[in-house]
Amino acid sequence: MSMLSFLLGEKKKTASVAKERLQIILARERVGGNGGGPDYLPALQKELMAVISKYVDIDVNDIKVHLERQENLEVLEVKIELPDAAR
Amino acid sequence: MSMLSFLLGEKKKTASVAKERLQIILARERVGGNGGGPDYLPALQKELMAVISKYVDIDVNDIKVHLERQENLEVLEVKIELPDAAR
């Protein structure tokens, strides 16, 4: 299953109101268990949001951030509902 | 199924050599079919790569970019294999 079909499936489950949404997923696969280098995802996420806000108006209340870790995989999900004006 | 379990499944299928990997996925759900505002994903992707290269050394040969569009969903996937020194 491709990433697109996975996200399409997710969309169908959740999308109630037709809104413009942007989702950013950062997945880091470390080598050597949970250690392995600095944890830069949180800092990286902040910088990415700054870049994104150049392209679309972001209201901090419309941002959902979710961080999950399992085995040597760390996934940071940022979901942004965009104001209608962005269309 | 959460994003993490989806990516873990993908990892098991593809991961041959234990390498540090970073995956960035940008998914944009537009309103009103394929139109709806400027197409900023490609430009956004370039800027995101510039930010990421502040955190990890990126060799352009180790980057795979994949863009897919279906219905009103546009998914940009960037997969980066990181040099061992990043660990």
Backbone of each chain as nested JSON, in Angstrom:
{
  "chains": [
    {"id": "A", "residues": [
      {"number": 1, "name": "MET", "atoms": {"N": [0.854, -1.189, 0.0], "CA": [0.0, 0.0, 0.0], "C": [0.888, 1.238, 0.0]}},
      {"number": 2, "name": "SER", "atoms": {"N": [0.612, 2.169, -0.878], "CA": [1.456, 3.369, -0.926], "C": [1.024, 4.345, 0.164]}},
      {"number": 3, "name": "MET", "atoms": {"N": [1.898, 5.331, 0.414], "CA": [1.598, 6.355, 1.414], "C": [0.299, 7.07, 1.036]}},
      {"number": 4, "name": "LEU", "atoms": {"N": [0.127, 7.318, -0.244], "CA": [-1.063, 8.045, -0.702], "C": [-2.323, 7.253, -0.384]}},
      {"number": 5, "name": "SER", "atoms": {"N": [-2.323, 5.956, -0.663], "CA": [-3.544, 5.184, -0.384], "C": [-3.785, 5.101, 1.123]}},
      {"number": 6, "name": "PHE", "atoms": {"N": [-2.71, 5.02, 1.892], "CA": [-2.889, 4.996, 3.353], "C": [-3.571, 6.296, 3.809]}},
      {"number": 7, "name": "LEU", "atoms": {"N": [-3.052, 7.427, 3.315], "CA": [-3.59, 8.726, 3.736], "C": [-5.011, 8.927, 3.203]}},
      {"number": 8, "name": "LEU", "atoms": {"N": [-5.284, 8.427, 1.991], "CA": [-6.65, 8.523, 1.458], "C": [-7.616, 7.772, 2.368]}},
      {"number": 9, "name": "GLY", "atoms": {"N": [-7.165, 6.601, 2.821], "CA": [-8.007, 5.81, 3.728], "C": [-8.268, 6.552, 5.023]}},
      {"number": 10, "name": "GLU", "atoms": {"N": [-7.217, 7.149, 5.552], "CA": [-7.341, 7.898, 6.802], "C": [-8.291, 9.085, 6.607]}},
      {"number": 11, "name": "LYS", "atoms": {"N": [-8.135, 9.72, 5.466], "CA": [-8.941, 10.907, 5.156], "C": [-10.411, 10.542, 5.18]}},
      {"number": 12, "name": "LYS", "atoms": {"N": [-10.731, 9.424, 4.599], "CA": [-12.146, 9.043, 4.487], "C": [-12.733, 8.817, 5.88]}},
      {"number": 13, "name": "LYS", "atoms": {"N": [-11.911, 8.332, 6.781], "CA": [-12.407, 8.059, 8.138], "C": [-12.654, 9.361, 8.887]}},
      {"number": 14, "name": "THR", "atoms": {"N": [-11.796, 10.361, 8.649], "CA": [-11.851, 11.529, 9.544], "C": [-12.499, 12.753, 8.89]}},
      {"number": 15, "name": "ALA", "atoms": {"N": [-12.361, 12.889, 7.589], "CA": [-12.751, 14.165, 6.964], "C": [-14.267, 14.383, 7.081]}},
      {"number": 16, "name": "SER", "atoms": {"N": [-14.656, 15.285, 7.897], "CA": [-16.094, 15.599, 8.015], "C": [-16.353, 16.834, 7.165]}},
      {"number": 17, "name": "VAL", "atoms": {"N": [-15.759, 17.943, 7.542], "CA": [-15.992, 19.202, 6.812], "C": [-14.875, 19.357, 5.772]}},
      {"number": 18, "name": "ALA", "atoms": {"N": [-15.277, 19.764, 4.55], "CA": [-14.272, 19.949, 3.489], "C": [-13.404, 21.143, 3.849]}},
      {"number": 19, "name": "LYS", "atoms": {"N": [-12.193, 20.842, 4.298], "CA": [-11.288, 21.933, 4.681], "C": [-9.938, 21.65, 4.04]}},
      {"number": 20, "name": "GLU", "atoms": {"N": [-9.18, 22.697, 3.798], "CA": [-7.816, 22.484, 3.297], "C": [-6.962, 22.048, 4.491]}},
      {"number": 21, "name": "ARG", "atoms": {"N": [-6.259, 20.96, 4.319], "CA": [-5.407, 20.443, 5.41], "C": [-4.002, 20.194, 4.879]}},
      {"number": 22, "name": "LEU", "atoms": {"N": [-3.037, 20.38, 5.773], "CA": [-1.654, 20.046, 5.438], "C": [-1.146, 19.132, 6.545]}},
      {"number": 23, "name": "GLN", "atoms": {"N": [-0.516, 18.055, 6.133], "CA": [0.018, 17.115, 7.114], "C": [1.511, 16.937, 6.836]}},
      {"number": 24, "name": "ILE", "atoms": {"N": [2.3, 17.071, 7.889], "CA": [3.744, 16.875, 7.758], "C": [4.126, 15.713, 8.674]}},
      {"number": 25, "name": "ILE", "atoms": {"N": [4.778, 14.76, 8.093], "CA": [5.211, 13.598, 8.883], "C": [6.739, 13.495, 8.776]}},
      {"number": 26, "name": "LEU", "atoms": {"N": [7.362, 13.423, 9.939], "CA": [8.812, 13.217, 9.984], "C": [9.037, 11.855, 10.626]}},
      {"number": 27, "name": "ALA", "atoms": {"N": [9.637, 10.961, 9.877], "CA": [9.888, 9.619, 10.418], "C": [11.395, 9.399, 10.425]}},
      {"number": 28, "name": "ARG", "atoms": {"N": [11.914, 9.104, 11.612], "CA": [13.361, 8.892, 11.708], "C": [13.624, 7.461, 12.16]}},
      {"number": 29, "name": "GLU", "atoms": {"N": [14.374, 6.753, 11.354], "CA": [14.756, 5.377, 11.678], "C": [16.19, 5.409, 12.148]}},
      {"number": 30, "name": "ARG", "atoms": {"N": [16.381, 5.088, 13.435], "CA": [17.737, 5.139, 13.997], "C": [18.398, 3.777, 13.86]}},
      {"number": 31, "name": "VAL", "atoms": {"N": [19.702, 3.808, 13.928], "CA": [20.46, 2.557, 13.928], "C": [20.956, 2.349, 15.349]}},
      {"number": 32, "name": "GLY", "atoms": {"N": [20.91, 1.094, 15.799], "CA": [21.447, 0.824, 17.131], "C": [20.465, 1.241, 18.213]}},
      {"number": 33, "name": "GLY", "atoms": {"N": [19.236, 0.666, 18.102], "CA": [18.229, 0.833, 19.162], "C": [17.866, 2.3, 19.348]}},
      {"number": 34, "name": "ASN", "atoms": {"N": [17.499, 2.672, 20.577], "CA": [16.931, 4.005, 20.789], "C": [17.971, 5.103, 20.901]}},
      {"number": 35, "name": "GLY", "atoms": {"N": [19.237, 4.709, 21.056], "CA": [20.247, 5.778, 21.212], "C": [20.494, 6.397, 19.848]}},
      {"number": 36, "name": "GLY", "atoms": {"N": [21.736, 6.521, 19.513], "CA": [22.054, 6.897, 18.139], "C": [21.803, 8.357, 17.846]}},
      {"number": 37, "name": "GLY", "atoms": {"N": [22.692, 9.21, 18.293], "CA": [22.696, 10.598, 17.852], "C": [21.645, 11.434, 18.57]}},
      {"number": 38, "name": "PRO", "atoms": {"N": [21.753, 12.738, 18.348], "CA": [20.907, 13.696, 19.051], "C": [19.446, 13.556, 18.611]}},
      {"number": 39, "name": "ASP", "atoms": {"N": [18.549, 13.95, 19.515], "CA": [17.127, 13.903, 19.164], "C": [16.766, 15.255, 18.557]}},
      {"number": 40, "name": "TYR", "atoms": {"N": [16.804, 15.362, 17.264], "CA": [16.617, 16.687, 16.64], "C": [15.196, 16.884, 16.09]}},
      {"number": 41, "name": "LEU", "atoms": {"N": [14.339, 15.873, 16.187], "CA": [13.009, 16.039, 15.602], "C": [12.232, 17.225, 16.178]}},
      {"number": 42, "name": "PRO", "atoms": {"N": [12.178, 17.38, 17.516], "CA": [11.408, 18.539, 18.016], "C": [11.927, 19.876, 17.493]}},
      {"number": 43, "name": "ALA", "atoms": {"N": [13.245, 20.053, 17.47], "CA": [13.803, 21.324, 16.974], "C": [13.522, 21.457, 15.481]}},
      {"number": 44, "name": "LEU", "atoms": {"N": [13.68, 20.35, 14.773], "CA": [13.429, 20.348, 13.326], "C": [11.971, 20.718, 13.056]}},
      {"number": 45, "name": "GLN", "atoms": {"N": [11.096, 20.204, 13.871], "CA": [9.664, 20.491, 13.673], "C": [9.391, 21.982, 13.791]}},
      {"number": 46, "name": "LYS", "atoms": {"N": [9.999, 22.62, 14.787], "CA": [9.763, 24.07, 14.971], "C": [10.212, 24.827, 13.728]}},
      {"number": 47, "name": "GLU", "atoms": {"N": [11.373, 24.47, 13.213], "CA": [11.896, 25.191, 12.036], "C": [11.032, 24.932, 10.819]}},
      {"number": 48, "name": "LEU", "atoms": {"N": [10.555, 23.699, 10.698], "CA": [9.705, 23.382, 9.543], "C": [8.416, 24.196, 9.603]}},
      {"number": 49, "name": "MET", "atoms": {"N": [7.885, 24.375, 10.807], "CA": [6.653, 25.171, 10.933], "C": [6.901, 26.61, 10.513]}},
      {"number": 50, "name": "ALA", "atoms": {"N": [8.086, 27.117, 10.842], "CA": [8.413, 28.494, 10.453], "C": [8.454, 28.598, 8.927]}},
      {"number": 51, "name": "VAL", "atoms": {"N": [9.007, 27.593, 8.29], "CA": [9.073, 27.6, 6.817], "C": [7.66, 27.527, 6.241]}},
      {"number": 52, "name": "ILE", "atoms": {"N": [6.862, 26.636, 6.793], "CA": [5.504, 26.429, 6.264], "C": [4.656, 27.684, 6.419]}},
      {"number": 53, "name": "SER", "atoms": {"N": [4.87, 28.387, 7.513], "CA": [4.041, 29.585, 7.736], "C": [4.351, 30.683, 6.721]}},
      {"number": 54, "name": "LYS", "atoms": {"N": [5.43, 30.525, 5.957], "CA": [5.683, 31.468, 4.851], "C": [4.718, 31.19, 3.702]}},
      {"number": 55, "name": "TYR", "atoms": {"N": [4.234, 29.973, 3.627], "CA": [3.399, 29.585, 2.48], "C": [1.914, 29.664, 2.824]}},
      {"number": 56, "name": "VAL", "atoms": {"N": [1.607, 29.328, 4.056], "CA": [0.185, 29.355, 4.435], "C": [0.044, 30.0, 5.816]}},
      {"number": 57, "name": "ASP", "atoms": {"N": [-1.099, 30.688, 6.006], "CA": [-1.335, 31.287, 7.326], "C": [-1.667, 30.156, 8.291]}},
      {"number": 58, "name": "ILE", "atoms": {"N": [-0.934, 30.079, 9.354], "CA": [-1.172, 29.004, 10.324], "C": [-1.633, 29.617, 11.648]}},
      {"number": 59, "name": "ASP", "atoms": {"N": [-2.733, 29.088, 12.158], "CA": [-3.193, 29.504, 13.498], "C": [-2.774, 28.381, 14.451]}},
      {"number": 60, "name": "VAL", "atoms": {"N": [-2.035, 28.742, 15.511], "CA": [-1.506, 27.7, 16.397], "C": [-2.613, 26.8, 16.943]}},
      {"number": 61, "name": "ASN", "atoms": {"N": [-3.843, 27.323, 16.991], "CA": [-4.948, 26.488, 17.491], "C": [-5.362, 25.414, 16.488]}},
      {"number": 62, "name": "ASP", "atoms": {"N": [-4.9, 25.563, 15.259], "CA": [-5.29, 24.598, 14.222], "C": [-4.197, 23.561, 13.964]}},
      {"number": 63, "name": "ILE", "atoms": {"N": [-3.23, 23.502, 14.892], "CA": [-2.115, 22.559, 14.7], "C": [-2.203, 21.438, 15.729]}},
      {"number": 64, "name": "LYS", "atoms": {"N": [-2.127, 20.226, 15.239], "CA": [-2.066, 19.076, 16.158], "C": [-0.729, 18.359, 15.931]}},
      {"number": 65, "name": "VAL", "atoms": {"N": [0.006, 18.154, 17.011], "CA": [1.31, 17.493, 16.91], "C": [1.242, 16.176, 17.679]}},
      {"number": 66, "name": "HIS", "atoms": {"N": [1.776, 15.118, 17.058], "CA": [1.715, 13.796, 17.682], "C": [3.07, 13.119, 17.48]}},
      {"number": 67, "name": "LEU", "atoms": {"N": [3.714, 12.694, 18.569], "CA": [5.027, 12.033, 18.464], "C": [4.892, 10.603, 18.978]}},
      {"number": 68, "name": "GLU", "atoms": {"N": [5.339, 9.653, 18.214], "CA": [5.27, 8.24, 18.599], "C": [6.634, 7.605, 18.393]}},
      {"number": 69, "name": "ARG", "atoms": {"N": [7.011, 6.678, 19.304], "CA": [8.282, 5.957, 19.155], "C": [8.005, 4.471, 19.345]}},
      {"number": 70, "name": "GLN", "atoms": {"N": [8.566, 3.661, 18.493], "CA": [8.476, 2.216, 18.646], "C": [9.687, 1.592, 17.96]}},
      {"number": 71, "name": "GLU", "atoms": {"N": [10.257, 0.6, 18.606], "CA": [11.509, -0.001, 18.101], "C": [12.477, 1.143, 17.803]}},
      {"number": 72, "name": "ASN", "atoms": {"N": [13.068, 1.165, 16.651], "CA": [14.052, 2.24, 16.384], "C": [13.437, 3.306, 15.469]}},
      {"number": 73, "name": "LEU", "atoms": {"N": [12.091, 3.357, 15.478], "CA": [11.405, 4.32, 14.611], "C": [10.727, 5.399, 15.457]}},
      {"number": 74, "name": "GLU", "atoms": {"N": [10.895, 6.633, 15.044], "CA": [10.329, 7.789, 15.745], "C": [9.515, 8.558, 14.697]}},
      {"number": 75, "name": "VAL", "atoms": {"N": [8.231, 8.765, 14.959], "CA": [7.377, 9.423, 13.965], "C": [6.731, 10.659, 14.587]}},
      {"number": 76, "name": "LEU", "atoms": {"N": [6.976, 11.783, 13.943], "CA": [6.385, 13.045, 14.386], "C": [5.355, 13.459, 13.337]}},
      {"number": 77, "name": "GLU", "atoms": {"N": [4.123, 13.599, 13.754], "CA": [3.042, 13.966, 12.837], "C": [2.529, 15.355, 13.199]}},
      {"number": 78, "name": "VAL", "atoms": {"N": [2.465, 16.234, 12.216], "CA": [1.908, 17.578, 12.433], "C": [0.727, 17.729, 11.476]}},
      {"number": 79, "name": "LYS", "atoms": {"N": [-0.46, 17.964, 12.035], "CA": [-1.66, 18.149, 11.203], "C": [-2.134, 19.593, 11.329]}},
      {"number": 80, "name": "ILE", "atoms": {"N": [-2.296, 20.242, 10.204], "CA": [-2.686, 21.651, 10.213], "C": [-3.977, 21.821, 9.407]}},
      {"number": 81, "name": "GLU", "atoms": {"N": [-4.987, 22.392, 10.028], "CA": [-6.198, 22.764, 9.273], "C": [-6.007, 24.192, 8.822]}},
      {"number": 82, "name": "LEU", "atoms": {"N": [-6.14, 24.398, 7.535], "CA": [-5.841, 25.72, 6.992], "C": [-7.118, 26.545, 6.883]}},
      {"number": 83, "name": "PRO", "atoms": {"N": [-6.978, 27.847, 7.079], "CA": [-8.14, 28.728, 6.937], "C": [-8.637, 28.684, 5.502]}},
      {"number": 84, "name": "ASP", "atoms": {"N": [-9.944, 28.931, 5.303], "CA": [-10.523, 28.839, 3.968], "C": [-9.81, 29.758, 3.006]}},
      {"number": 85, "name": "ALA", "atoms": {"N": [-9.282, 30.899, 3.478], "CA": [-8.664, 31.882, 2.57], "C": [-7.492, 31.251, 1.832]}},
      {"number": 86, "name": "ALA", "atoms": {"N": [-6.906, 30.178, 2.384], "CA": [-5.712, 29.578, 1.747], "C": [-6.087, 28.942, 0.412]}},
      {"number": 87, "name": "ARG", "atoms": {"N": [-7.367, 28.646, 0.172], "CA": [-7.705, 27.944, -1.089], "C": [-7.432, 28.778, -2.331]}}
    ]},
    {"id": "B", "residues": [
      {"number": 1, "name": "MET", "atoms": {"N": [-5.247, 1.944, 11.827], "CA": [-3.79, 1.759, 11.874], "C": [-3.119, 3.131, 11.982]}},
      {"number": 2, "name": "SER", "atoms": {"N": [-2.198, 3.297, 12.894], "CA": [-1.538, 4.599, 13.05], "C": [-0.438, 4.746, 12.009]}},
      {"number": 3, "name": "MET", "atoms": {"N": [0.009, 5.996, 11.848], "CA": [1.085, 6.27, 10.903], "C": [2.322, 5.457, 11.278]}},
      {"number": 4, "name": "LEU", "atoms": {"N": [2.584, 5.355, 12.57], "CA": [3.773, 4.631, 13.015], "C": [3.709, 3.161, 12.601]}},
      {"number": 5, "name": "SER", "atoms": {"N": [2.546, 2.515, 12.812], "CA": [2.47, 1.091, 12.442], "C": [2.565, 0.922, 10.931]}},
      {"number": 6, "name": "PHE", "atoms": {"N": [1.992, 1.893, 10.19], "CA": [2.104, 1.806, 8.723], "C": [3.585, 1.861, 8.315]}},
      {"number": 7, "name": "LEU", "atoms": {"N": [4.321, 2.82, 8.898], "CA": [5.735, 2.994, 8.529], "C": [6.575, 1.807, 9.012]}},
      {"number": 8, "name": "LEU", "atoms": {"N": [6.225, 1.26, 10.19], "CA": [6.951, 0.073, 10.674], "C": [6.78, -1.076, 9.682]}},
      {"number": 9, "name": "GLY", "atoms": {"N": [5.547, -1.209, 9.178], "CA": [5.291, -2.273, 8.196], "C": [6.115, -2.063, 6.94]}},
      {"number": 10, "name": "GLU", "atoms": {"N": [6.15, -0.814, 6.483], "CA": [6.919, -0.495, 5.276], "C": [8.401, -0.781, 5.512]}},
      {"number": 11, "name": "LYS", "atoms": {"N": [8.85, -0.417, 6.695], "CA": [10.265, -0.575, 7.039], "C": [10.654, -2.046, 6.941]}},
      {"number": 12, "name": "LYS", "atoms": {"N": [9.81, -2.879, 7.443], "CA": [10.143, -4.318, 7.468], "C": [10.262, -4.85, 6.053]}},
      {"number": 13, "name": "LYS", "atoms": {"N": [9.481, -4.289, 5.157], "CA": [9.517, -4.776, 3.765], "C": [10.804, -4.331, 3.074]}},
      {"number": 14, "name": "THR", "atoms": {"N": [11.267, -3.129, 3.421], "CA": [12.349, -2.561, 2.595], "C": [13.706, -2.579, 3.293]}},
      {"number": 15, "name": "ALA", "atoms": {"N": [13.713, -2.477, 4.606], "CA": [14.999, -2.25, 5.285], "C": [15.908, -3.466, 5.16]}},
      {"number": 16, "name": "SER", "atoms": {"N": [16.915, -3.355, 4.378], "CA": [17.885, -4.475, 4.264], "C": [19.067, -4.136, 5.168]}},
      {"number": 17, "name": "VAL", "atoms": {"N": [19.776, -3.073, 4.848], "CA": [20.962, -2.711, 5.643], "C": [20.511, -1.727, 6.719]}},
      {"number": 18, "name": "ALA", "atoms": {"N": [21.039, -1.955, 7.957], "CA": [20.671, -1.051, 9.062], "C": [21.308, 0.306, 8.815]}},
      {"number": 19, "name": "LYS", "atoms": {"N": [20.499, 1.26, 8.378], "CA": [21.02, 2.604, 8.099], "C": [20.102, 3.598, 8.786]}},
      {"number": 20, "name": "GLU", "atoms": {"N": [20.67, 4.743, 9.099], "CA": [19.815, 5.803, 9.643], "C": [19.052, 6.419, 8.469]}},
      {"number": 21, "name": "ARG", "atoms": {"N": [17.757, 6.522, 8.606], "CA": [16.933, 7.093, 7.523], "C": [16.02, 8.165, 8.08]}},
      {"number": 22, "name": "LEU", "atoms": {"N": [15.762, 9.15, 7.229], "CA": [14.809, 10.193, 7.599], "C": [13.798, 10.271, 6.452]}},
      {"number": 23, "name": "GLN", "atoms": {"N": [12.536, 10.275, 6.827], "CA": [11.489, 10.351, 5.815], "C": [10.605, 11.554, 6.126]}},
      {"number": 24, "name": "ILE", "atoms": {"N": [10.386, 12.392, 5.106], "CA": [9.512, 13.551, 5.282], "C": [8.343, 13.384, 4.309]}},
      {"number": 25, "name": "ILE", "atoms": {"N": [7.174, 13.457, 4.85], "CA": [5.979, 13.332, 4.015], "C": [5.154, 14.611, 4.17]}},
      {"number": 26, "name": "LEU", "atoms": {"N": [4.831, 15.204, 3.026], "CA": [3.96, 16.373, 3.027], "C": [2.671, 15.974, 2.321]}},
      {"number": 27, "name": "ALA", "atoms": {"N": [1.58, 16.02, 3.017], "CA": [0.301, 15.636, 2.409], "C": [-0.615, 16.847, 2.451]}},
      {"number": 28, "name": "ARG", "atoms": {"N": [-1.075, 17.24, 1.262], "CA": [-1.946, 18.417, 1.206], "C": [-3.311, 17.997, 0.69]}},
      {"number": 29, "name": "GLU", "atoms": {"N": [-4.323, 18.261, 1.466], "CA": [-5.696, 17.961, 1.076], "C": [-6.34, 19.268, 0.667]}},
      {"number": 30, "name": "ARG", "atoms": {"N": [-6.664, 19.363, -0.633], "CA": [-7.245, 20.604, -1.143], "C": [-8.759, 20.525, -1.075]}},
      {"number": 31, "name": "VAL", "atoms": {"N": [-9.349, 21.702, -1.107], "CA": [-10.819, 21.769, -1.166], "C": [-11.163, 22.186, -2.585]}},
      {"number": 32, "name": "GLY", "atoms": {"N": [-12.218, 21.581, -3.112], "CA": [-12.655, 21.999, -4.449], "C": [-11.768, 21.406, -5.525]}},
      {"number": 33, "name": "GLY", "atoms": {"N": [-11.698, 20.036, -5.524], "CA": [-11.022, 19.308, -6.608], "C": [-9.566, 19.704, -6.685]}},
      {"number": 34, "name": "ASN", "atoms": {"N": [-8.977, 19.6, -7.877], "CA": [-7.524, 19.757, -8.002], "C": [-7.073, 21.206, -8.03]}},
      {"number": 35, "name": "GLY", "atoms": {"N": [-8.011, 22.111, -8.193], "CA": [-7.58, 23.525, -8.243], "C": [-7.222, 23.962, -6.846]}},
      {"number": 36, "name": "GLY", "atoms": {"N": [-7.731, 25.082, -6.458], "CA": [-7.63, 25.459, -5.057], "C": [-6.255, 25.928, -4.659]}},
      {"number": 37, "name": "GLY", "atoms": {"N": [-5.902, 27.127, -5.039], "CA": [-4.715, 27.77, -4.493], "C": [-3.437, 27.308, -5.182]}},
      {"number": 38, "name": "PRO", "atoms": {"N": [-2.356, 28.016, -4.866], "CA": [-1.072, 27.771, -5.541], "C": [-0.518, 26.4, -5.155]}},
      {"number": 39, "name": "ASP", "atoms": {"N": [0.28, 25.846, -6.063], "CA": [0.916, 24.553, -5.766], "C": [2.256, 24.849, -5.109]}},
      {"number": 40, "name": "TYR", "atoms": {"N": [2.287, 24.848, -3.793], "CA": [3.506, 25.268, -3.106], "C": [4.348, 24.083, -2.603]}},
      {"number": 41, "name": "LEU", "atoms": {"N": [3.876, 22.863, -2.797], "CA": [4.633, 21.727, -2.248], "C": [6.064, 21.651, -2.779]}},
      {"number": 42, "name": "PRO", "atoms": {"N": [6.273, 21.761, -4.096], "CA": [7.674, 21.668, -4.562], "C": [8.584, 22.735, -3.941]}},
      {"number": 43, "name": "ALA", "atoms": {"N": [8.102, 23.972, -3.871], "CA": [8.936, 25.037, -3.282], "C": [9.13, 24.776, -1.795]}},
      {"number": 44, "name": "LEU", "atoms": {"N": [8.062, 24.327, -1.15], "CA": [8.133, 24.031, 0.282], "C": [9.136, 22.906, 0.528]}},
      {"number": 45, "name": "GLN", "atoms": {"N": [9.139, 21.942, -0.358], "CA": [10.058, 20.811, -0.188], "C": [11.505, 21.286, -0.225]}},
      {"number": 46, "name": "LYS", "atoms": {"N": [11.813, 22.186, -1.154], "CA": [13.213, 22.688, -1.246], "C": [13.614, 23.363, 0.049]}},
      {"number": 47, "name": "GLU", "atoms": {"N": [12.721, 24.189, 0.57], "CA": [13.059, 24.92, 1.814], "C": [13.204, 23.952, 2.976]}},
      {"number": 48, "name": "LEU", "atoms": {"N": [12.348, 22.946, 3.011], "CA": [12.432, 21.972, 4.111], "C": [13.766, 21.239, 4.056]}},
      {"number": 49, "name": "MET", "atoms": {"N": [14.224, 20.946, 2.845], "CA": [15.516, 20.24, 2.719], "C": [16.641, 21.125, 3.241]}},
      {"number": 50, "name": "ALA", "atoms": {"N": [16.528, 22.42, 2.989], "CA": [17.575, 23.341, 3.477], "C": [17.591, 23.332, 5.001]}},
      {"number": 51, "name": "VAL", "atoms": {"N": [16.417, 23.3, 5.6], "CA": [16.348, 23.271, 7.07], "C": [16.944, 21.962, 7.583]}},
      {"number": 52, "name": "ILE", "atoms": {"N": [16.556, 20.873, 6.962], "CA": [17.004, 19.547, 7.42], "C": [18.515, 19.417, 7.315]}},
      {"number": 53, "name": "SER", "atoms": {"N": [19.069, 20.01, 6.27], "CA": [20.534, 19.867, 6.098], "C": [21.301, 20.598, 7.189]}},
      {"number": 54, "name": "LYS", "atoms": {"N": [20.626, 21.426, 7.971], "CA": [21.284, 22.027, 9.138], "C": [21.454, 20.981, 10.24]}},
      {"number": 55, "name": "TYR", "atoms": {"N": [20.628, 19.966, 10.222], "CA": [20.652, 18.984, 11.309], "C": [21.439, 17.735, 10.921]}},
      {"number": 56, "name": "VAL", "atoms": {"N": [21.347, 17.379, 9.663], "CA": [22.068, 16.173, 9.229], "C": [22.742, 16.435, 7.887]}},
      {"number": 57, "name": "ASP", "atoms": {"N": [23.902, 15.78, 7.689], "CA": [24.581, 15.935, 6.407], "C": [23.792, 15.158, 5.36]}},
      {"number": 58, "name": "ILE", "atoms": {"N": [23.412, 15.833, 4.313], "CA": [22.609, 15.168, 3.273], "C": [23.418, 15.143, 1.976]}},
      {"number": 59, "name": "ASP", "atoms": {"N": [23.504, 13.951, 1.39], "CA": [24.127, 13.821, 0.076], "C": [22.977, 13.719, -0.928]}},
      {"number": 60, "name": "VAL", "atoms": {"N": [22.985, 14.6, -1.947], "CA": [21.838, 14.619, -2.873], "C": [21.603, 13.248, -3.517]}},
      {"number": 61, "name": "ASN", "atoms": {"N": [22.654, 12.436, -3.566], "CA": [22.467, 11.097, -4.158], "C": [21.685, 10.163, -3.237]}},
      {"number": 62, "name": "ASP", "atoms": {"N": [21.561, 10.561, -1.985], "CA": [20.857, 9.701, -1.017], "C": [19.417, 10.146, -0.791]}},
      {"number": 63, "name": "ILE", "atoms": {"N": [18.932, 11.029, -1.689], "CA": [17.57, 11.538, -1.509], "C": [16.655, 10.973, -2.6]}},
      {"number": 64, "name": "LYS", "atoms": {"N": [15.538, 10.45, -2.181], "CA": [14.523, 10.007, -3.153], "C": [13.253, 10.826, -2.923]}},
      {"number": 65, "name": "VAL", "atoms": {"N": [12.76, 11.424, -3.997], "CA": [11.552, 12.262, -3.897], "C": [10.451, 11.616, -4.738]}},
      {"number": 66, "name": "HIS", "atoms": {"N": [9.257, 11.55, -4.155], "CA": [8.14, 10.907, -4.854], "C": [6.893, 11.758, -4.649]}},
      {"number": 67, "name": "LEU", "atoms": {"N": [6.289, 12.189, -5.754], "CA": [5.067, 13.008, -5.652], "C": [3.907, 12.232, -6.274]}},
      {"number": 68, "name": "GLU", "atoms": {"N": [2.786, 12.139, -5.513], "CA": [1.601, 11.426, -5.988], "C": [0.376, 12.302, -5.763]}},
      {"number": 69, "name": "ARG", "atoms": {"N": [-0.574, 12.238, -6.731], "CA": [-1.821, 13.006, -6.58], "C": [-2.986, 12.076, -6.859]}},
      {"number": 70, "name": "GLN", "atoms": {"N": [-3.996, 12.124, -6.046], "CA": [-5.216, 11.359, -6.283], "C": [-6.367, 12.08, -5.587]}},
      {"number": 71, "name": "GLU", "atoms": {"N": [-7.49, 12.145, -6.275], "CA": [-8.63, 12.934, -5.771], "C": [-8.1, 14.313, -5.374]}},
      {"number": 72, "name": "ASN", "atoms": {"N": [-8.405, 14.757, -4.186], "CA": [-7.936, 16.119, -3.828], "C": [-6.746, 16.037, -2.864]}},
      {"number": 73, "name": "LEU", "atoms": {"N": [-6.062, 14.883, -2.927], "CA": [-4.92, 14.694, -2.033], "C": [-3.623, 14.662, -2.835]}},
      {"number": 74, "name": "GLU", "atoms": {"N": [-2.624, 15.377, -2.34], "CA": [-1.315, 15.471, -2.995], "C": [-0.284, 15.06, -1.934]}},
      {"number": 75, "name": "VAL", "atoms": {"N": [0.511, 14.052, -2.221], "CA": [1.47, 13.555, -1.222], "C": [2.886, 13.613, -1.79]}},
      {"number": 76, "name": "LEU", "atoms": {"N": [3.722, 14.32, -1.079], "CA": [5.127, 14.437, -1.465], "C": [5.942, 13.675, -0.426]}},
      {"number": 77, "name": "GLU", "atoms": {"N": [6.674, 12.676, -0.879], "CA": [7.489, 11.852, 0.025], "C": [8.958, 12.092, -0.271]}},
      {"number": 78, "name": "VAL", "atoms": {"N": [9.727, 12.397, 0.751], "CA": [11.177, 12.553, 0.592], "C": [11.84, 11.537, 1.515]}},
      {"number": 79, "name": "LYS", "atoms": {"N": [12.636, 10.645, 0.933], "CA": [13.345, 9.634, 1.741], "C": [14.84, 9.909, 1.677]}},
      {"number": 80, "name": "ILE", "atoms": {"N": [15.437, 10.011, 2.837], "CA": [16.864, 10.334, 2.892], "C": [17.599, 9.242, 3.663]}},
      {"number": 81, "name": "GLU", "atoms": {"N": [18.611, 8.659, 3.041], "CA": [19.481, 7.723, 3.778], "C": [20.624, 8.543, 4.325]}},
      {"number": 82, "name": "LEU", "atoms": {"N": [20.836, 8.45, 5.609], "CA": [21.838, 9.307, 6.239], "C": [23.167, 8.572, 6.349]}},
      {"number": 83, "name": "PRO", "atoms": {"N": [24.251, 9.335, 6.229], "CA": [25.577, 8.717, 6.353], "C": [25.737, 8.152, 7.758]}},
      {"number": 84, "name": "ASP", "atoms": {"N": [26.54, 7.11, 7.897], "CA": [26.706, 6.466, 9.207], "C": [27.167, 7.465, 10.249]}},
      {"number": 85, "name": "ALA", "atoms": {"N": [27.931, 8.472, 9.879], "CA": [28.481, 9.427, 10.864], "C": [27.355, 10.113, 11.622]}},
      {"number": 86, "name": "ALA", "atoms": {"N": [26.146, 10.134, 11.04], "CA": [25.027, 10.861, 11.7], "C": [24.601, 10.123, 12.963]}},
      {"number": 87, "name": "ARG", "atoms": {"N": [24.981, 8.85, 13.109], "CA": [24.488, 8.109, 14.297], "C": [25.066, 8.61, 15.601]}}
    ]}
  ]
}
